Amino acid sequence: MKTKPIIDPDFRRRWSLEHDHCMACGHDSKQWGRWLETHHIIGGWSRSDESTNLLRLCHRCHQLAEGLQVREGGVVLPVITLGMQLWLKRLRDPSEWNPDRLRELHGSALPELEPVPQLFIDEWNRRK
C-alpha cells in the first residue's frame, strides 16, 4: 500500500548541501565543475523529499537515472536503472538506507539491487 510522500523543499536543500559528490561517478562539483542535482529514487506521485529517497548525482548521471540516452566520447552510456539506484543508495549513503520506506513509497516490491556498470566504479575510484 502506498503511503503519502513528504514534500519538504527546505529539507531537500539542506540534505543536498551535505552531499557534495555524485553518488554514481564520484564527481565533486567544486573540483570537477559538474553541477550536482538531487534525484528522487522513487519519483512520480510518490516523489518524497525523505533522505532515504534522495541521491546526489551530477547532471550526466541524473540524466542516465531518468532513463535518458547520454553520449560521451562517441559512446552511449548505460542507463542507471532503479535497481542500480537502490544499490548506490545502500553503498554511498548507508545511514539513510531504508528499503522498507522505499517499498512503501513504491507501492510494490522493489527490484533486486544491481551494481552499476564498471565504468561508474572506475570513475569513482579515480576521484577518491
Secondary structure as a PSIPRED ss2 file (coil, helix, strand):
# PSIPRED VFORMAT (PSIPRED V4.0)

   1 M C   1.000  0.000  0.000
   2 K C   1.000  0.000  0.000
   3 T C   1.000  0.000  0.000
   4 K C   1.000  0.000  0.000
   5 P C   1.000  0.000  0.000
   6 I C   1.000  0.000  0.000
   7 I C   1.000  0.000  0.000
   8 D C   1.000  0.000  0.000
   9 P H   0.000  1.000  0.000
  10 D H   0.000  1.000  0.000
  11 F H   0.000  1.000  0.000
  12 R H   0.000  1.000  0.000
  13 R H   0.000  1.000  0.000
  14 R H   0.000  1.000  0.000
  15 W H   0.000  1.000  0.000
  16 S H   0.000  1.000  0.000
  17 L H   0.000  1.000  0.000
  18 E H   0.000  1.000  0.000
  19 H C   1.000  0.000  0.000
  20 D C   1.000  0.000  0.000
  21 H E   0.000  0.000  1.000
  22 C C   1.000  0.000  0.000
  23 M C   1.000  0.000  0.000
  24 A C   1.000  0.000  0.000
  25 C C   1.000  0.000  0.000
  26 G C   1.000  0.000  0.000
  27 H C   1.000  0.000  0.000
  28 D E   0.000  0.000  1.000
  29 S H   0.000  1.000  0.000
  30 K H   0.000  1.000  0.000
  31 Q H   0.000  1.000  0.000
  32 W H   0.000  1.000  0.000
  33 G C   1.000  0.000  0.000
  34 R C   1.000  0.000  0.000
  35 W C   1.000  0.000  0.000
  36 L E   0.000  0.000  1.000
  37 E E   0.000  0.000  1.000
  38 T E   0.000  0.000  1.000
  39 H E   0.000  0.000  1.000
  40 H E   0.000  0.000  1.000
  41 I C   1.000  0.000  0.000
  42 I C   1.000  0.000  0.000
  43 G C   1.000  0.000  0.000
  44 G H   0.000  1.000  0.000
  45 W H   0.000  1.000  0.000
  46 S H   0.000  1.000  0.000
  47 R C   1.000  0.000  0.000
  48 S C   1.000  0.000  0.000
  49 D C   1.000  0.000  0.000
  50 E C   1.000  0.000  0.000
  51 S H   0.000  1.000  0.000
  52 T H   0.000  1.000  0.000
  53 N H   0.000  1.000  0.000
  54 L E   0.000  0.000  1.000
  55 L E   0.000  0.000  1.000
  56 R E   0.000  0.000  1.000
  57 L E   0.000  0.000  1.000
  58 C E   0.000  0.000  1.000
  59 H H   0.000  1.000  0.000
  60 R H   0.000  1.000  0.000
  61 C H   0.000  1.000  0.000
  62 H H   0.000  1.000  0.000
  63 Q H   0.000  1.000  0.000
  64 L H   0.000  1.000  0.000
  65 A H   0.000  1.000  0.000
  66 E C   1.000  0.000  0.000
  67 G C   1.000  0.000  0.000
  68 L C   1.000  0.000  0.000
  69 Q C   1.000  0.000  0.000
  70 V C   1.000  0.000  0.000
  71 R E   0.000  0.000  1.000
  72 E E   0.000  0.000  1.000
  73 G C   1.000  0.000  0.000
  74 G C   1.000  0.000  0.000
  75 V E   0.000  0.000  1.000
  76 V E   0.000  0.000  1.000
  77 L C   1.000  0.000  0.000
  78 P C   1.000  0.000  0.000
  79 V C   1.000  0.000  0.000
  80 I C   1.000  0.000  0.000
  81 T C   1.000  0.000  0.000
  82 L H   0.000  1.000  0.000
  83 G H   0.000  1.000  0.000
  84 M H   0.000  1.000  0.000
  85 Q H   0.000  1.000  0.000
  86 L H   0.000  1.000  0.000
  87 W H   0.000  1.000  0.000
  88 L H   0.000  1.000  0.000
  89 K H   0.000  1.000  0.000
  90 R H   0.000  1.000  0.000
  91 L H   0.000  1.000  0.000
  92 R H   0.000  1.000  0.000
  93 D C   1.000  0.000  0.000
  94 P H   0.000  1.000  0.000
  95 S H   0.000  1.000  0.000
  96 E H   0.000  1.000  0.000
  97 W C   1.000  0.000  0.000
  98 N C   1.000  0.000  0.000
  99 P H   0.000  1.000  0.000
 100 D H   0.000  1.000  0.000
 101 R H   0.000  1.000  0.000
 102 L H   0.000  1.000  0.000
 103 R H   0.000  1.000  0.000
 104 E H   0.000  1.000  0.000
 105 L H   0.000  1.000  0.000
 106 H H   0.000  1.000  0.000
 107 G C   1.000  0.000  0.000
 108 S C   1.000  0.000  0.000
 109 A C   1.000  0.000  0.000
 110 L C   1.000  0.000  0.000
 111 P C   1.000  0.000  0.000
 112 E C   1.000  0.000  0.000
 113 L C   1.000  0.000  0.000
 114 E C   1.000  0.000  0.000
 115 P C   1.000  0.000  0.000
 116 V C   1.000  0.000  0.000
 117 P C   1.000  0.000  0.000
 118 Q H   0.000  1.000  0.000
 119 L H   0.000  1.000  0.000
 120 F H   0.000  1.000  0.000
 121 I H   0.000  1.000  0.000
 122 D H   0.000  1.000  0.000
 123 E H   0.000  1.000  0.000
 124 W H   0.000  1.000  0.000
 125 N H   0.000  1.000  0.000
 126 R H   0.000  1.000  0.000
 127 R H   0.000  1.000  0.000
 128 K C   1.000  0.000  0.000
